[in-house]
């Protein structure tokens, strides 16, 4: 007999009602969801009916009706996480039945990091994800991202999918908007076809939930400092070093007049005359004690049974770390999401977001500024005692960066998505979904370079002469405007059905995408005044103006699908494919088929495990294999391109010529990646211990490269095209170990991960080098060519007894004569066995909660990475460049013949292993301590929840070198990474 059941669903942990919980009559599709008070009403056929109640993050419960009319259901939090749903390509899957190598992190973990860039917050959290931040410059601190290292000779960047669409500015997302970040590392990425060989990062933003309007307000105030700032030589040390170098350059004569006398050095040391004998600490003069960063966010979500919404606004400000420098960055984020149930079967949605950002920087760029800070001689005045600013190095004093003009950027990307989902009423388990997405982005950049002045003390007049720097002789302006659009639609058919213990899922879809880009630029110089930085105010003389512009377009058309099958959630299988077409390639090679297969066996579901080893909650083996593509190559390489030039005389006049560029390649196509993964997942004692192990192998072929051996340059072709001839293989492993427990009111979680990836170039059509050890083939991708160092020539006898460069002196680096031909030349360079990309990356995440207190920290690190520092080697150069104290402290001198560093002005080439430093490090990446006010206290001020916290980013770094940040490569002339101390408050009402 049909009767009505009413009930309330409550969280067992805090006694709060759960709105939006699903209540379904078992073995049917009939059901409902709880309202904002956690209540529901449902008609059932008889008293023997069973209700299944579920909600994300809680264990599902089966409740027999037993002739009851009122039911109260307590849902227990799912500490084990096996019911967790993971976002995958074009869908979601239960984590327990997942067969691919997929890892994810929740948005709540990302929010805990005070970093201004979301991407930097991912370092150390996900195995296989390599994140290296090379700069801390506000607005320009995007890191290098790799998934399982460098697998190709070209572009290794992963595909970024944000709310279902390939989008940029991942690092500029509002972390408060992020629901989940998933990384597809194996063949499961084949569903994205020709763009997914480097892996896929899928970001899903939050959406509205059933319930009363819930407001979330947070404010963060942060203080930034460089993680490390180079300690450079003081004036007396600089003078001593320069004197030594000048003596070496002169041939070490017995009688030599030092450029800097003892009297000069003494007066510099005692500081008696800072005008004529300065000893300038350029870092101290220019570096601020700290810079400021603030972030404000407000969001609201809620809805009824038929309408759900999420709206957020965010604002962030950063300023620079250096005095008299206009660097600043402002960012504004907004998002509005709406889902409406038009009927029981039809749901439509709208998602509109934007990232509006403005940056201001010196017109001369960041590199020149750091050169003039760290390499400026300490014997030059930065600022005179009367406050006037001196010329600095080459008239480019970094304290004058606020007078050189500015580069300003304005980015306005707007993203829109319209969705619809229809449940086919006459066919249970089938639904049709689709979306239309239109993104438009404008970027305007203005670089206004203006002449500037400094002061120089005139020893004759004893006055300060105002002098114009030669760095920018005339006022000049460049304006550039860019516009990008992306139009994408897709339609998908889903069918999910269970037959007894057989579960089947099918998804088929079609997607089309069109991209456009247009840009135009204009240039003027010789302005009458710097008061109006506009193009029309500059000179109209032909030699004072220029312009440029171009446009490009691209498109994709593809069909994709997924077939899932499992028996009793014990035996698992999945097949995915994409038939992908790209306009980058000629019509004959425009489409390709990218299939992948994966399978799994949940051994823990077998009776012999359940009955004999109840401590095993999850034991699964999985394997995946498939083919994926990489189309990150230049467009239209199958067409012949021409350039103007090679003018000729005809009829007594100069006639413009035209000539062919690189030869076309009519057979060009995408790279192919064959990926194989084998994995093991183990969960013990209800979450007390978890283990996830993966071995992977990848064979990348058809990599674009130019022929060097099979077609010689002597044939005289205009330029050989790239061809699909390169091959690279890589392999490695990943491991995750977790532990979570609750002791009374104390909860804690520990999670560690490590990944290793090693690559090898298999084929490149390279000309066989004279020496085998110089070959690219057989070495890691990116392996550089270096002379190998073997210490220092400490004595004249050592120098004469071993081959050396003609200009070598005692105190120089000893370069190894690898081919033993009695001389040092280019043939003694050998491929290094590592690169700046780490082979090992690892992380350790810990969190704990006790009553109102919570604590979390993340350690992150890397090893098997090496950086060449070409700036550190400079000492006593003719350019009067300053350098690191660490380079000068134990240098070779006549009085220190056993020094660990070479002499000043060492003559050896810079690309030798003496200047290659181990970039291994361990870093306290993020730490946070928070306190949530007791409920009675927050309720007394009409708030649902109030949390106060202090957090830090890049707090501690342990590395083998201590003069620069180990994540930076190529030298120390860069905007340093930042250490962040943050105070924050989060209020919910």
Phi, psi and omega in degrees: 000129183289131173214168188259135177246131174246147182201172177227134179253124187233144175284127182292332186286321184233000178073009181274145176294152181249102175284148177084006176291145182267131177238114185233139173286123186304140179067018175222175173256006181284131181185187180203181175232153180287151181276192186295342178257013179076013184263154177213161174222132183211137175274134179238153187288327181198179184288349179271002182295152179237130178259139175251118181249129183216154175201144183302130180091000179233155176286137177290148179235139173254119186243114174291137180291315177050042175067015177280150175252342178229130184228137171245126186244126175259122178260132180265137178299141182271088180294331184285331177076010183290337180273003182300137177263130182249133177286130175233184181299117178060036178170190178226153177218151174292135183300325184292336181251011180288137182246359180260168175274089186233132175233154180212162177223140181279153181299330180300327179288324180292321182298330182295341180273131178277009179299143178287346185240122183301318184298321179297335180286349183272347183302128177084353184271330188233123179295139181092345179265117181258116181238115178239114178271119183262349183209152175246015183296129181305128180081351182228036186254024177296133181275170168279131181241130175225150172246113182061040171077196180271115182250359180217168182274349181250232183284120182255008185288142181284166174279130180252120178245120179242116183052044172088359184230142174294118184219162180255190178058038176304317183292343183263005176295152173284117183300334179292343180272347190276128175269319188198145172235123182241141178241120175266119187250340189246205183293347177298341178286354181300340179293346174259004166062234191283005180242007194244007184297332179272010182094166185227135172249120183249123179246127178245129180266166185291156175225168183291153178234152179298131179151171177294159179304127180241116182264142180228115181241129177224145176224135180231131174241118185241156178233123187251141172221154175298142175298319177212138176235131186301132172270116184254168185292148173277178186299308181300318179295318178301315181295317178300314181296318181294321177300315179300312183298320179297322178295318178297317182294332180278358179093016177060053180289159179290320178253116185214132177268112181295141176302324178246118183285166177296324179295319179298314182295321180294317180293328175293321182291319185276351175066024184288335182222086183290350178277311183266334182231064184286156170228087191269127170268093187296323179296314179295327180290327191257328186282131174285157174300325176194162172244164186253147176216129179228148179219132178232131180225141174221129178221158176218137174218156181166197179145169176258200183291335186249346183222133178226142184219154173216124181228135180218151174227138180221150179217137178222141177229139174224142168240172187279170184261006187233142184291154177052041183227128187280005185303126174201158182215132177234140181220136178232126179245142171218152179207139175223122180237134181221130175236130184231129173272102179294323177210185177296338186250342187241126176234134177239156183215156178224135179221109180237132180214163178208154176229100182261119182224144180231130178236145176230131185217160174299144182295341183272358178083173186276327187297313181300322180299316181285329174300319184277354171268308190272335179257355180294138179296135176290351179272006175256145180283133171272308180215128181291160180304334180275004177097348179288143184268130182278181185287329185071200181284121178055030180070025184236048182304126180296342176285357178254013183293342177276002179245359185269005186090178186226157164251119179246141179235141175230113178250132179225078174271132177239129182242135180224140179221132177239126185234158175211144178220129183235121176273117183292114188289333184268001178222099184301132178093355181255139173214157179238129180228155179200166178210153170234131184233133175226119179244139177222137183222134175241140175225128177239126180236129180237121176246111182244108183258125185236142175301150181219168189231152173226178180241142177232136179284127180263110184293337181281314182267348185057030176245169178254113182274131176275121187232139177276134178290147177275358183297318178231094187286331181225156175289132179215150185224134173234124174250137175223135178237127178241146175222130176237144172225148173226126176239124185217135170227151173215158176221136185226145173246127181243143174217119179234128185211143176242132176239102185056247181263004180265128180237125184236138173226130181231136174221128176232141182208164174229142182218138175231142183219141177228130179241141175226153175213132176227144174214152177216144179223154178220148183226138172219153172219175182062069176271143176294324181216153176269006185287333184236099182276066180233147185303320186290350181269345180284173181296145177261005178297140183306324182282353183253008181219159179199163176207167180198171179173162178192178178208155176212161178210163178200164181203158177225145172223128185206162175233139185217165180192167178215136174236119177247141173217138170215148177252110177060027184052032182243311177254122192239142177211147179212140175231128176233155179206163170212129172257103196251136176235131184232135181285354178296331189251163180295159185305322184293335183239026189278334183247146177213157182250128184234098181257159175207147180229142176218154181213156179210157178226115176273090184296332181295344179272354177285145182298327182292340173272311182303319186279334186249335183228069183295345179288343179272110178270331181212124172218111186224136170248146182215156178212144177219149180205136180183178181242133180227160182243166176221112182250022180282071180226169179294147182284155167055036177287353178274358179254148176283128179254149180232157177227153175277143180152190182051051180300157181220162181265129179218123180064030178083002181238160178274118185250132179299140178252170177219142183216153182284145174269212180306139178299145177285157174239098183289352183252010184297142178208186184280162170289157176238138179237125175255115185245138177226130178231143172231129185224159177224130177238134183222130175231129186234146170053048175054044175099356179297328179214133176226146181217136178223116181241138180220133169249136181226155178216139179222135173243111180259124179230175183060032178287137181289126178204156179272144176286133178241328183264310188289336175231111184282150178292344183289349178289344173084020177295152182298332180166125183284141180278166170290142177229158181278074186236343186283153177221137177221141174238151179213155177203163180174196181211162178221147179217141174230133175231133184230153175212130176219147184200163176225125178238102185063236179267005181260119177247141176213154179223138175231137179213125177238145178218150177213144176219148180226132178219128180236129180248160178210129176284122183267318182209138181217000185055039180277150174293126182303123180290163178301322179244134184300328184288358176263355185291143173285320180300133180090356179249166178297153175300131179084006180295120183277169180255119183229150161288144181262128183267146178226060178083209186230146171286101184278335183224165178295325180296319178296319181297315183288338185273355185222145178305143181205168176293154184300325183269004185293147176228168173299135184101352178278166177289137177274113179266137186283132174277084190295321182269003174054042178260007176084009178212157178256118178209189185300336180288352179264006173278142181227152176293132175283152187270001179222174177223188179285349177274122183291144174272327176251130168230147184208163179206152176226120183245132180223141176213154181207151177224136175216115184052240183271358184264147173219150183216140175213150174208153180227121172259141183220148179196179181204161173205176187059043173225141183223138180244136172270122179251096183281347179273326183299330184290335187294128180205118178070031184287163179293343178276006179060035180280134172281167180204186187289144174301321181298333178283327186268335192303311184240045180286157175291131170220172177301325180272352180226066187290348179256022181300149182275347178248149179293168183296169173296142180058039176309136188271356184288153179296152185289332183273065175231158191291351176297329182258015175261120187245142178296121182264020176293144177199162169232131186228136169282094189287319183209141176214143182211138174233126183229161177220127178259126181298146177301151183306314180300325181290311180295324179293328181293338177253022175063034178240147177281324185201135176228124181232131176249144183205157172234137184217164180216158181223134183057047189286318181226144177223128176244116183216166183284334173246148187239013182260346179209167180287131186292345180280347181273140179236152174090357181136172186258010180273075184209164174286120190291156168301157185246140169266131186240129169249129191228139172243135184214161175220140178233127183234131175242134182208000000 
